[in-house]
């Protein structure tokens, strides 16, 4: 079984073919080489949709895929694969019947789920974690999901929306329209804005950005404390693009988080692969009706 898999974010659309050998064992999933195209969200819904379609078409043409699996930013209805809410990071996506569009365009079964949910599923299954796991994804925004032990379905996985808890009253305006949301302070986008650098590794290596680093750590710590107090997870897993440079900051950050025990703080095992692999695993093993 070959799946055309996408991870649709506000900045890039990642795509890869995933070959499934044993659907119950995520470690047996063979992930092909990633391709990246810009989302081009500033150009509106139709451009984003065209970029999605061209990414899927390239995979289907080259690999003869049997199914489409997509992880996307925004709130997604598990049963229909319809985007019920999205911020202006993906303009026009609220109300987009995503899974239906893919099925009708490519005449293939399609599954669409939230990107943080997909990442949480992948980290939970790949890491052999059997407990309650909160997964945070630090990218263009801040994604979050909770995975509970049990059959993989909408009762087992919950999109937490921690990116939109208010950390700073009257703070930065968020793409959701509110002020001071967590993802305006805990994300790759926030690091780039506050440092003025596209290379966020400089925040963790250049002393000129010591305050940016300290503020980022403080805000992320606050999000984790909130998640621990509210959801009592056994593990807090941090993923997304920022974790790909964890060697520059992880140990320093963990030193601040002793009061988050008994939860175990873990870096994501799959990094940016988690979205496409989680979508693939969900398509093969989840309880959905939008295929």
HELIX and SHEET records of a PDB file:
HELIX    1   1 UNK A   26  UNK A   28  5                                   3    
HELIX    2   2 UNK A   41  UNK A   43  5                                   3    
HELIX    3   3 UNK A   45  UNK A   63  1                                  19    
HELIX    4   4 UNK A   88  UNK A   90  5                                   3    
HELIX    5   5 UNK A   98  UNK A  106  1                                   9    
HELIX    6   6 UNK A  115  UNK A  126  1                                  12    
HELIX    7   7 UNK A  162  UNK A  164  5                                   3    
HELIX    8   8 UNK A  182  UNK A  184  5                                   3    
HELIX    9   9 UNK A  188  UNK A  195  1                                   8    
HELIX   10  10 UNK A  201  UNK A  205  1                                   5    
HELIX   11  11 UNK A  207  UNK A  209  5                                   3    
HELIX   12  12 UNK A  210  UNK A  231  1                                  22    
HELIX   13  13 UNK A  241  UNK A  248  5                                   8    
HELIX   14  14 UNK A  250  UNK A  254  1                                   5    
HELIX   15  15 UNK A  258  UNK A  260  5                                   3    
HELIX   16  16 UNK A  271  UNK A  273  5                                   3    
HELIX   17  17 UNK A  274  UNK A  285  1                                  12    
SHEET    1   A 5 UNK A  30  UNK A  31  0                                        
SHEET    2   A 5 UNK A  12  UNK A  19 -1                                        
SHEET    3   A 5 UNK A   2  UNK A   8 -1                                        
SHEET    4   A 5 UNK A  67  UNK A  72  1                                        
SHEET    5   A 5 UNK A 109  UNK A 114  1                                        
SHEET    1   B 3 UNK A  30  UNK A  31  0                                        
SHEET    2   B 3 UNK A  12  UNK A  19 -1                                        
SHEET    3   B 3 UNK A  35  UNK A  38 -1                                        
SHEET    1   C 2 UNK A  75  UNK A  76  0                                        
SHEET    2   C 2 UNK A  83  UNK A  85 -1                                        
SHEET    1   D 5 UNK A 157  UNK A 159  0                                        
SHEET    2   D 5 UNK A 142  UNK A 147 -1                                        
SHEET    3   D 5 UNK A 133  UNK A 138 -1                                        
SHEET    4   D 5 UNK A 235  UNK A 239  1                                        
SHEET    5   D 5 UNK A 264  UNK A 267  1                                        
END                                                                             
